[in-house]
Amino acid sequence: MGIPDHLTCLLRNLYAGQEATVRTGHGTTDWFQIRKGVRQGCILSPCLFNLYAEYIMRNTGLEEAQAGIKIAGRNIDNLRYADDTTLMAESEEEPKSLLMKVKEESEKVGLKLNIQKTKIMASGPITSWEIDGGTVETCLIINYHIRKLDHAIIFKGVVSVG
């Protein structure tokens, strides 16, 4: 990803041997090791996640493919907030291709797309998709304020598996 070795070493040391406990209404659990993911509440966590998200989106080749929709003369293929991403397209075929590229690039860096949290929003009828044995839920949207957007994919919670 182009991150200098000294920063990678610093992050490895920060995350090495981390432990946590969970506070419940009945007290706290025993301490346990955290083996993957970013630290909850750590000021670096959003930055680290954003580095991976940006790396994934750049490696999908969406810019070169001119995927997405045109807004004010600019091509917009994705919008992101925290760990939620919206992929946008004008045809029915394009969103599935975009989603598969994002899924493949995510897996290369040890992240997994959560199909149960993935939705397809369309302004007209669209066929449902099967990905990894799961069906992606389809939601019809009323085309009220959004005139040009035909299809969007929303997926939440890209979760670490590595």
N, C-alpha and C positions, 0 to 999 in steps of 0.2 A: 504493500500500500504506500510505500515511500516514506514511512515514518523512521526517523533516525534511530539507530541502535540504542543510544543512551536513553531516549524516551521510552522505547519498548522495554528496556531493562527496568526503568523506574516504575512503569505500570505493572510489570510482572511482580516486582517486589511489593508494591502496594497491595496487590491482590493475593499474594502467596499466603497460604495458611489462614485465610480469613474464616471466622466463625460467627455464628449468630444464635440468638435465642428469640423465641416468639412470646410476647406478652399476651395473655388471654384474660378473660374474666375470672379465671381460677388461679392465676399466678403466671409463672413463666415456665417454658419448656426447658429441657436440658439443652446445653450448647451443642451445636452440630456444625460440621464443616460445609462451607459453600464452595462448590467445585466449578460452577459456571455462572455466567451472567454478570451484570454490573451491579455494584453495591446500591441498594435502595437508599435514597437520601444523600448519596455522595454528590458533591458539586461537579465532579468529573463525569458522572454517568450519562447525562444527556449529551455531552460533547462526544464521548466515546461512541454512543449509539449513533449519533449523527454522522460521525466519520464512516462507520460501516454502511449506513443507509445511503450516503452520498456515493461511496465506492460502488455499492451494488447498482445504483441507478445509472452511474456513468458507464459501468461495464455491460449494461444491457444493450447498449447501442441505440437507445431510443432517439437521441438527438440526430444521429446520422440517418436513421430511418424516417425522420420527419413524422413520427407518430404523434398522436395527440390532436388537440384542437387549436385553432387560431383565435387569439384574443388580442385585439389592438395590434394586429400585424405580427405578433409573437406566437411561436408554437409552444403550447403548454401540454406536456405529456404526463406530469404528475404534480400533486400537491401533497405536502407532508406536514404533520403536526405531531410531535412526540413520536410514538411508535405506530401511528396511523398514517396510511398512505392512500391516496386516491389516484388511480391511473385513469386517464381520459382518452377517449377515441371517438371518431365520427362514424365508424362502420361497426357492424356486428362481429366481423372477423378479427379486427385489430385488437380488441381488449384481451381476448384469450391468448393471442400471441404475446402481448405485452406481459400478461400475468405469468406465462410460462417462462419468459426470459428473466423476470424478477425472481421467480422461484428457483431457477437454475443458478443464478448468480448468488442468491442468498445461501443456498446449500454449499457453494464453494467456500464460503467463509464461516461455515458452521452454524448458520441460522436456518430455521425451518418456518415456512409459511403455514399459518394456522388456517386450514381450509374451513373449519367450523365458524370462524369469525370473518370469513370473506363473503362479500355480497356483490351482486351485479345490479346496478341501477340502470334502467333503460327507459326512454320515453316512448317506446313502442314494444311490441312483442319480441321476445328473444328466447332462443332455446336454452335450456339449462346445460351446464357443463359438468362433466365428471373429471375430477383431478385426484389422483392417488386414492381412488376408491371412494371418494366423498363427493357429494353433489354440492355445487356452489349455489347458494340461495339467490333467486332472482326477485327483484322488487321493481314494480312499475312505478315511475314517478310522473307526476302531473307536470307537464311542461308549461309552467306559469311564468317565472322570471327568466329561466334559462332557455334561450331560443336556439342556440347552436349546438349545445351539448346533447349528443344522442346516447352515448354509452359511457358509463364510468364503472370502475371497479374499486371497491373500498375493502381494504383488508386491514385488520387490527392485530396487534400482538404478535409480531414476528418474534418467535421465541428461540432461545439458544438451545442447541442440542449437542454442542461440542464441548 
